[in-house]
Amino acid sequence: MTVGATVALLVIGFAETLIFSVIAHLGKPPSFFGVLATLQGVGSILGGITAGAFLRRVGEVRGVGIGLGLFGLGDLFLVVHSLPVVLVGFFVAGVGIIWAIVAFTTALQTRTPLAIQGRVSAAADIFLSVAQTVSIAAGAALSTVVDYRILLVVLAAVVVASAAYLFTRRIAPPASFEPTAA
């Protein structure tokens, strides 16, 4: 699960810079980002409200995959030069990213023995944080030489491929862990 999410995060950071190209091509000022971020926030709220039922239905690992898939699809919508399509893309990405985060965190907590949860969480955070930081820098550099739509298609393709990888994993339900005496 960590590998699939890390691969996705190696390109997700591209969006941090590319969104301003999307906004410019829509003919909007940079401050329009506030409107888009708000819409993504509304999607995230909906994702948060529905996350528990969603995870009970699909499980954590598949939940990460579906969440990442929605995020990738939402970012693919940013390629279309249409304000309504971009607005839908931000909303969909908001739902997807929250489902992925909640599923990932839940899996770490339910599938890791209590005695090592801190170490496992720290290791996962390092993998994910480094991948996202690298992708933000790479996206900023690439955006100066590659058309933003091409980079968004690459972002979506990698994220959806990572999502498909996670969605197809057959993972046993978490075992019941007994705390050990230190």
Sine and cosine of phi, psi and omega as CSV:
sin_phi,cos_phi,sin_psi,cos_psi,sin_omega,cos_omega
0.00,0.00,-0.67,0.74,0.00,-1.00
-0.91,0.42,-0.62,0.79,0.02,-1.00
-0.90,0.44,-0.74,0.68,0.01,-1.00
-0.87,0.49,-0.69,0.72,0.01,-1.00
-0.93,0.36,-0.62,0.79,0.01,-1.00
-0.91,0.42,-0.68,0.74,0.04,-1.00
-0.86,0.50,-0.69,0.72,0.03,-1.00
-0.87,0.48,-0.67,0.74,-0.03,-1.00
-0.94,0.34,-0.27,0.96,0.08,-1.00
-0.91,0.41,-0.25,0.97,0.05,-1.00
-0.82,-0.57,-0.31,0.95,-0.04,-1.00
-0.85,0.52,-0.58,0.82,0.02,-1.00
-0.88,0.47,-0.32,0.95,0.07,-1.00
-0.80,0.59,-0.60,0.80,-0.09,-1.00
-0.88,0.47,-0.44,0.90,-0.02,-1.00
-0.85,0.53,-0.60,0.80,0.00,-1.00
-1.00,-0.09,-0.65,0.76,-0.11,-0.99
-0.90,0.43,-0.43,0.90,-0.02,-1.00
-0.86,0.51,-0.52,0.85,-0.01,-1.00
-0.96,0.29,-0.47,0.88,0.13,-0.99
-0.94,0.35,-0.65,0.76,0.04,-1.00
-0.86,0.50,-0.75,0.67,-0.02,-1.00
-0.88,0.48,-0.69,0.72,0.01,-1.00
-0.89,0.46,-0.67,0.74,-0.01,-1.00
-0.95,0.31,-0.30,0.95,0.12,-0.99
-1.00,0.10,-0.08,1.00,0.00,-1.00
0.98,0.21,0.40,0.92,-0.02,-1.00
-0.95,-0.30,0.41,-0.91,0.06,-1.00
-0.97,0.26,0.34,-0.94,0.01,-1.00
-0.82,0.58,-0.49,0.87,0.00,-1.00
-0.91,0.42,-0.25,0.97,0.05,-1.00
-0.90,0.43,-0.28,0.96,0.08,-1.00
-0.83,0.56,-0.55,0.84,0.03,-1.00
-0.87,0.50,-0.63,0.78,0.04,-1.00
-0.91,0.41,-0.71,0.70,-0.02,-1.00
-0.91,0.42,-0.67,0.74,0.01,-1.00
-0.90,0.44,-0.60,0.80,0.05,-1.00
-0.90,0.43,-0.68,0.74,0.01,-1.00
-0.91,0.41,-0.63,0.78,0.08,-1.00
-0.90,0.43,-0.60,0.80,0.06,-1.00
-0.89,0.45,-0.62,0.78,0.06,-1.00
-0.90,0.44,-0.67,0.74,0.07,-1.00
-0.88,0.47,-0.62,0.78,0.02,-1.00
-0.92,0.39,-0.62,0.79,0.05,-1.00
-0.89,0.46,-0.71,0.70,0.04,-1.00
-0.88,0.48,-0.67,0.74,0.05,-1.00
-0.87,0.49,-0.66,0.75,0.02,-1.00
-0.91,0.41,-0.65,0.76,0.01,-1.00
-0.90,0.43,-0.58,0.82,-0.08,-1.00
-0.99,-0.12,-0.07,1.00,-0.12,-0.99
-0.87,0.50,-0.68,0.73,-0.04,-1.00
-0.87,0.49,-0.77,0.64,0.01,-1.00
-0.90,0.43,-0.64,0.77,0.02,-1.00
-0.86,0.51,-0.74,0.67,-0.04,-1.00
-0.93,0.38,-0.60,0.80,0.06,-1.00
-0.88,0.47,-0.53,0.85,-0.05,-1.00
-0.98,0.17,-0.67,0.74,-0.13,-0.99
-0.94,-0.34,-0.29,0.96,-0.06,-1.00
1.00,0.02,0.27,-0.96,-0.12,-0.99
-0.94,0.33,-0.75,0.66,-0.08,-1.00
-0.91,0.41,-0.72,0.70,0.07,-1.00
-0.90,0.43,-0.54,0.84,0.05,-1.00
-0.88,0.47,-0.66,0.75,0.08,-1.00
-0.88,0.48,-0.69,0.72,0.00,-1.00
-0.88,0.47,-0.74,0.68,0.00,-1.00
-0.90,0.43,-0.68,0.73,0.02,-1.00
-0.87,0.50,-0.72,0.70,0.04,-1.00
-0.90,0.43,-0.62,0.78,0.03,-1.00
-0.87,0.49,-0.69,0.72,0.04,-1.00
-0.90,0.44,-0.66,0.75,0.03,-1.00
-0.88,0.48,-0.71,0.70,0.02,-1.00
-0.88,0.47,-0.67,0.74,0.05,-1.00
-0.89,0.46,-0.70,0.72,0.04,-1.00
-0.86,0.51,-0.67,0.75,0.03,-1.00
-0.94,0.35,-0.52,0.86,0.06,-1.00
-0.90,0.43,-0.55,0.83,0.04,-1.00
-0.87,0.49,-0.39,0.92,-0.03,-1.00
-0.94,0.34,-0.23,0.97,0.03,-1.00
-0.96,0.29,-0.47,0.88,-0.06,-1.00
-0.97,0.24,0.76,-0.65,-0.02,-1.00
-0.99,0.11,0.92,0.40,-0.03,-1.00
-0.50,-0.86,0.84,-0.55,-0.03,-1.00
-0.86,0.51,-0.72,0.69,0.01,-1.00
-0.86,0.50,-0.62,0.78,0.00,-1.00
-0.92,0.39,-0.67,0.74,0.03,-1.00
-0.89,0.45,-0.64,0.76,0.03,-1.00
-0.88,0.47,-0.70,0.72,0.05,-1.00
-0.89,0.46,-0.66,0.75,0.02,-1.00
-0.85,0.52,-0.68,0.73,0.02,-1.00
-0.91,0.42,-0.66,0.75,0.02,-1.00
-0.89,0.46,-0.75,0.66,-0.01,-1.00
-0.88,0.48,-0.69,0.72,0.02,-1.00
-0.88,0.48,-0.60,0.80,0.03,-1.00
-0.89,0.45,-0.71,0.71,0.05,-1.00
-0.88,0.47,-0.75,0.66,-0.07,-1.00
-0.88,0.48,-0.69,0.72,-0.08,-1.00
-0.92,0.38,-0.59,0.81,0.03,-1.00
-0.94,0.35,-0.68,0.73,0.05,-1.00
-0.85,0.53,-0.67,0.74,-0.01,-1.00
-0.91,0.42,-0.70,0.72,-0.03,-1.00
-0.91,0.41,-0.73,0.69,-0.01,-1.00
-0.90,0.44,-0.68,0.74,0.00,-1.00
-0.90,0.43,-0.69,0.73,-0.01,-1.00
-0.89,0.46,-0.75,0.66,-0.02,-1.00
-0.90,0.44,-0.67,0.74,0.03,-1.00
-0.89,0.46,-0.69,0.73,0.01,-1.00
-0.88,0.47,-0.69,0.72,0.02,-1.00
-0.87,0.50,-0.66,0.75,-0.06,-1.00
-0.97,0.26,-0.56,0.83,-0.06,-1.00
-1.00,-0.01,-0.30,0.95,-0.07,-1.00
-0.95,-0.32,0.08,1.00,-0.03,-1.00
-0.88,-0.47,0.75,-0.66,0.07,-1.00
-0.84,0.54,0.62,-0.79,-0.05,-1.00
-0.79,0.61,-0.64,0.77,-0.07,-1.00
-0.88,0.47,-0.41,0.91,-0.04,-1.00
-0.86,-0.51,0.21,0.98,-0.02,-1.00
-0.85,0.53,-0.64,0.77,0.00,-1.00
-0.88,0.47,-0.70,0.71,-0.01,-1.00
-0.93,0.37,-0.66,0.75,0.01,-1.00
-0.91,0.41,-0.69,0.72,0.02,-1.00
-0.89,0.46,-0.68,0.73,0.02,-1.00
-0.89,0.45,-0.69,0.73,0.01,-1.00
-0.89,0.45,-0.71,0.71,0.02,-1.00
-0.89,0.46,-0.68,0.74,0.02,-1.00
-0.87,0.49,-0.65,0.76,0.00,-1.00
-0.90,0.43,-0.74,0.67,0.02,-1.00
-0.83,0.56,-0.76,0.65,-0.08,-1.00
-0.93,0.36,-0.67,0.74,-0.02,-1.00
-0.92,0.40,-0.69,0.73,0.01,-1.00
-0.90,0.45,-0.70,0.72,0.00,-1.00
-0.87,0.50,-0.70,0.71,-0.01,-1.00
-0.93,0.37,-0.65,0.76,0.02,-1.00
-0.88,0.47,-0.70,0.71,0.04,-1.00
-0.88,0.48,-0.66,0.75,-0.05,-1.00
-0.94,0.34,-0.53,0.85,0.07,-1.00
-0.90,0.44,-0.73,0.69,0.01,-1.00
-0.90,0.43,-0.70,0.72,0.00,-1.00
-0.90,0.43,-0.67,0.75,0.02,-1.00
-0.89,0.46,-0.66,0.75,0.02,-1.00
-0.90,0.44,-0.69,0.72,0.01,-1.00
-0.92,0.38,-0.72,0.70,-0.03,-1.00
-0.91,0.41,-0.51,0.86,-0.04,-1.00
-0.91,0.41,-0.26,0.97,0.03,-1.00
-0.99,0.11,-0.26,0.97,-0.06,-1.00
-0.79,-0.61,-0.22,0.98,-0.04,-1.00
-0.83,-0.56,0.67,-0.74,0.02,-1.00
-0.83,0.56,0.70,-0.71,-0.07,-1.00
-0.86,0.51,-0.52,0.85,-0.01,-1.00
-0.92,0.38,-0.60,0.80,0.05,-1.00
-0.90,0.43,-0.70,0.72,0.01,-1.00
-0.91,0.42,-0.59,0.81,0.05,-1.00
-0.92,0.39,-0.60,0.80,0.06,-1.00
-0.91,0.40,-0.67,0.74,0.06,-1.00
-0.88,0.48,-0.73,0.69,0.04,-1.00
-0.82,0.57,-0.79,0.61,-0.04,-1.00
-0.88,0.48,-0.67,0.74,-0.03,-1.00
-0.90,0.45,-0.71,0.71,-0.01,-1.00
-0.92,0.39,-0.69,0.73,-0.02,-1.00
-0.91,0.41,-0.68,0.73,0.01,-1.00
-0.92,0.38,-0.60,0.80,0.07,-1.00
-0.90,0.44,-0.67,0.74,0.06,-1.00
-0.89,0.45,-0.64,0.77,0.03,-1.00
-0.89,0.46,-0.69,0.72,0.01,-1.00
-0.89,0.45,-0.65,0.76,0.06,-1.00
-0.84,0.54,-0.75,0.66,-0.02,-1.00
-0.93,0.37,-0.63,0.78,-0.04,-1.00
-0.90,0.43,-0.51,0.86,-0.06,-1.00
-1.00,0.01,-0.02,1.00,0.01,-1.00
-0.95,0.31,0.70,-0.72,0.09,-1.00
-0.99,-0.16,0.98,-0.21,-0.08,-1.00
-0.92,-0.39,0.76,-0.65,0.05,-1.00
-0.93,0.37,0.48,-0.88,0.07,-1.00
-0.86,0.51,0.44,-0.90,-0.02,-1.00
-0.89,0.45,0.63,-0.78,0.05,-1.00
-0.97,0.23,0.41,-0.91,0.08,-1.00
-0.99,0.17,0.85,-0.53,-0.04,-1.00
-0.98,-0.19,0.68,-0.73,0.08,-1.00
-0.98,-0.18,0.75,-0.66,0.05,-1.00
-0.89,0.46,0.60,-0.80,0.02,-1.00
-0.98,-0.22,0.50,-0.87,0.04,-1.00
-0.96,0.27,0.66,-0.75,-0.03,-1.00
-0.99,0.10,0.00,0.00,0.00,0.00
